[in-house]
Amino acid sequence: MQVITDCLVLMIEEYDIDNVRTDNTVYVLYDQKDEHYIIRGKRNDTKNIKGCGFSFNCTNIKSLEYFISFIMCKKNLWSFTLYNYDNLPYRSENITYDYLSDNASTEYEISGYDKLIYNKKDLVKNLKMLKNVFNNYN
């Protein structure tokens, strides 16, 4: 299986301040070949409810920002971790939430900001970075 080298992946976690736990985890990356954003996420399990996983693609930043800010409560705290994966499957449909979650380690971590107040402008800047920062040697 062919792999992609050096691809930025942004993990966004929603921290539920009322229940003192992570409520939602979303991974976002940009597929340079197919020119769309890839969204892989999962609502975390609770005592009574198993979390729901989801997998979507998106072609424009406005829809991407709207989707993320819709599924994550703006009143909760948000954490951002930027990873550099050097082992992603070449075809984006083969990149799963479980794969991204299982490989999210400090080995691939570039930067992280924990428990921030929602800021639309910063969210959009972070999402744009995924598209605009890349390498040409895949």
N, C-alpha and C positions, 0 to 999 in steps of 0.2 A: 504494500500500500504506500503510495506517495504521500509525503507530508509537507506541510508549509513551514518555512522557517521564519522566525521573528514576526509574530502577529500580535498586535496589542489587543488585549481583552480587558474590558472594564467590568468589574463586579460591583453591583450596587446592592446594598442590604438596607432594608427598612427595619429599624429598631422600634418596636412597639413600647412606648414609654409607660403605658398603663399596665401592661402585662409583663414588662421587664424581660423581653425576649426578642429575638429576631423573628420577624413575621414573614418577610418576603426576600428572596434572593434572586437577582437577575444578572445574567452575563450578556454583554453586548460586544460584538466585534463587527468589523466591516470587511466584507468579501470584495477584494479588489478585482478579482476576475469577473464575478457576476454583477458587481456594482450595486450591492444592497447591504443593508445592515442585517445582522443575524441576532435574534433575541432568543435566549434560552433561560427559562426561569422556573421557579417552584415556590409555591406558598408553603411555608413550613407546617409540619404536623402539629396538632394540638392533642390534648388528652382524648378528645372525642372524635376528632375529624382528621382524616388523612389528607395531607397537603396535595394540591393539584399542580402538576407540572404543565408547562406550556412551551411551545416552540413556534416562533413566527419570523418572518422576514419583513423588511420595511425599506422603501426606496428613498424616503426623504426625511430630513432631520425634524421637521415640524411634527409629522405624524409620530415619529419615534419618541420625541419629547412628550407629546400628548399621551401616548399609550403608557409610558413609564410613570408619568405623574398621575395618571388615572388609576393604575393598579396599586400604587404605593401612596399611603396617606401622607399628605404634605405636612400634617401636624406632628408626625413622628420624626425621629432622628434618622438621618441617612448616613451610611458609610460607603466610601468609594475606595476600591483597591484596583490598581492598574498592574496588569500582568503582561509579561512578554512570553507567550507560548512559542516554543520552537518545534513543537511536535503535533500540530493539529492535522487532522485528516485533510487531504487536498480538496475533497468535495464537501461543501458546507453542509449538505444534508446529512453527512456522517458525523457532524459535530453535535454532540448531545449535552444536555444539562449534566448528566452523570459524569461524562468524560471531563467536562470543564471543572465540575466540583471536585472530582477525585484528583485532578492534577493542580488544583489551586494550592500552591505551597509557597513558602518564602523563597524557594529556589527560583521561582519565576516572577516574584513580586518586584515591581519597580518602585511603587509608591503607594501610600495609603493614608486616608483621612477618615477618622472615626467619629461617628455620632454628631453630624453636622445638621444645622437647621436647613430645610429645603430652600434652595435658591435656583430659580429657573434659569437665570443667566449663566450660572456656573455649570448647571447640568448640561445646557446646550453646548457650552464651550468644551466640556469633557467629551461629549458625543461627537462633535465635529473633529476633535483631535484623532479619534479612531480612524476616520476617513482620510485625514490629511497627513498623518504620520505613518509611513510605510517604507518597505524596502523594495528594490527592483530585482532581487536575485532569487525569487521563488521559482 
